[in-house]
Amino acid sequence: MGLHPLEFSECYLDSPTFREKVKAHEAELDKTNRFIKELYKDGKNLINATKRKFIQLSMAQRKFAQCLGEFQFEYIGDAKTDDEKCIDESLKEFSAFLKNLEEQREIMMQNITETLMKPLEKFRKEHLGAAKAERKKYEKETEKYYSSLEKLLNMSAKKKEPQLQEADVQVETNRQHFQELSLEYVCKLQEIQERKKFECVEPMLAFFQTVFTFYHQGYELAKDFDHYKRALQINIQNTRSRFEATRSEVYELMKRTKDTPQEHRQTSAISSEGYLYVQEKRPPPFGSSWVKRYCTFVKEQKILHMITFDHKSGGKTGETESVMLKSCLRKTTDTLDRRFCLDLEITDRPGTMLTVQALSEDDHKFWIHAMGGKEPVHYLGRTYSKERGIDAQLDDIGVSFVKNSINAIEKRGVNDQGLYRVVGVSSKVQKLLGLMIDEKSNELDLAVCEDWDVKTITSALKLYLRSLPEPLMTYGLYKEFIIPAKSGSPEARLQAIHCLVHKLPEKNRLVLGLLMKHLATVAAHSKQNLMTVANLGVVFGPTLMRPQEETVAAIMDLKFQNIVVEILIEQHEKIFGDTPSECSSAAAFSAPTRQSKKLGRQNRPLAVYNPQVLDIQTVSVGSESGTPALDEASLGSNESVSSHSSNTSAPGTPPQRAQNPHDTSQTTPSPDSSGMCSAMASWMNSVTATSATPQASSSKAPRAVTDGEPAEDSNSVPGARLAGGSPGGEEGPHP
């Protein structure tokens, strides 16, 4: 299990468990900071060693390689994608390769400062340094808030009402500021945890690229390393794209949490959690003291678990005590000069009352309601529903619209560049969808009607699928679909998804089968439309499957949704054509072995990659009928990386794609299928182009976002974003 996701709702509870999670993230960033500083120091030694004796240089190189080989990235969540697994192993690959470069040290060191040292130091100062500053602010604000809270709670209830109100307002202001700062700090921590994967590895990749450029005598060695290098570039590109999409979702969730914190407070039908100040009575003349404890009340058993925790002492956790409640009564200020108090009668201590103090009036009502008090709580049990602008249903009319759209797209625009990524004008898309799902006007044949362009039809089809009351792959099976994508061999993944598809309702399975067959047709024309299986997975992953609850942990699973859709596209004939013979439990999955370790580098299949062509040109913004202005290779050809493949190409043979990793029935390689790590995707440029481009790894790829997110200004990133759509007219892209 890697690092736990930090849920925004936990910022409001501020529980000991949450603080432990934050500490784990902070410790990982500290470790990364130390690693970069050590790597920077070793790199400096490497440069200086060229001026000294051979022995000194050799020692520095071995130390540098050792530093790379010993470090390992931590990850957020309970599983890693295949891309992240390869990135995790990349430092060990670099370490092994570096030992072979010792004889060519002088050429290798010429560009190390620009390609490695400065980017790493820049990342350490700009990002890790910023996180450290945010950490200090967070700790300072924690101290300030809880100090003001204790001062308020210790204030006499007999003071004048204006004084009490003023104190309440001041504490409430401090609380809001503290919680907002906590949200931002949690978001920053997770952003840097995800960012470091490519920010740390990419400079290393740029370093090796410069080595190959100036390394004439080591040409054969560089050629031997080419396959792994290009595969890792694809892994980094995919990880960066998924990071950008995930970050946008996390920021959106943080914004919603800021706007409506009460709606996102963690509540459970089983238990209630939060801080209470517990009165601890002492024998005369010492009186009593109030101790802050984090309390969890289990409603069914009526057990209250209390953990002593003090934020001001560095987050030290004390003893845990559990009691069984018999009753809960609100305590008035007539008997105790403190507000927000409750008297708890303990079952196993007859005649003993435990007095506790809530943090505010709302918190007071919350605990009374949770423990069976009589005071009403108006904000609990509220249900929230998203308003839908279009009444889309999975009925005969909806199925007819899907078939009509697919037929029109395949006849009129299957070769259009950026198909399904370039979006239509919002008003036209909604107008078309409203027209097609209306019983009185759905007879229109889109294949022959020139009034609607292809990008409007594709956007309407995606809008229909997103507007269904439940995703096409259902809420109930969401977690079951995600499990095989996180683990297991390619054959096990295929078998599990095959079984799960046949658990879907009949109409859902029918529409999903039609759509996957259509997307396979689109991917077959990827040389013209540039929409590979991987690109289609990015577009349709969040559209076809999504969790019922929006959390940070769920957003982290976006990358696995894409993998599921890739498998469905590649294996649509087997999955939808055959009934599964037997279905195994999801618990039987095990992590696949990394096949590239078993293969000699000379036997790795070729995967050509040139980041220079990844800068996507801006899609033209003009009239509604404007044509997207895309470079022929601007979308790249990111092949599916949903699983490994054992096929390899022999040394000296022309580059070709490996056999489809999900097809267990074929034994001969197919030029249209692909794998990952050991079976690398073929990109648009030639081998010679990459070997002559030292700055390849420094190119910035476009941000990949899910369809439906507003298109970003084309001047804000290098190249317009196509994953989420581009401007399509005066009214902007369809959201």
Disulfide bonds with the S-S distance in Angstrom:
Cys86-Cys677 1.52
Cys499-Cys583 2.15
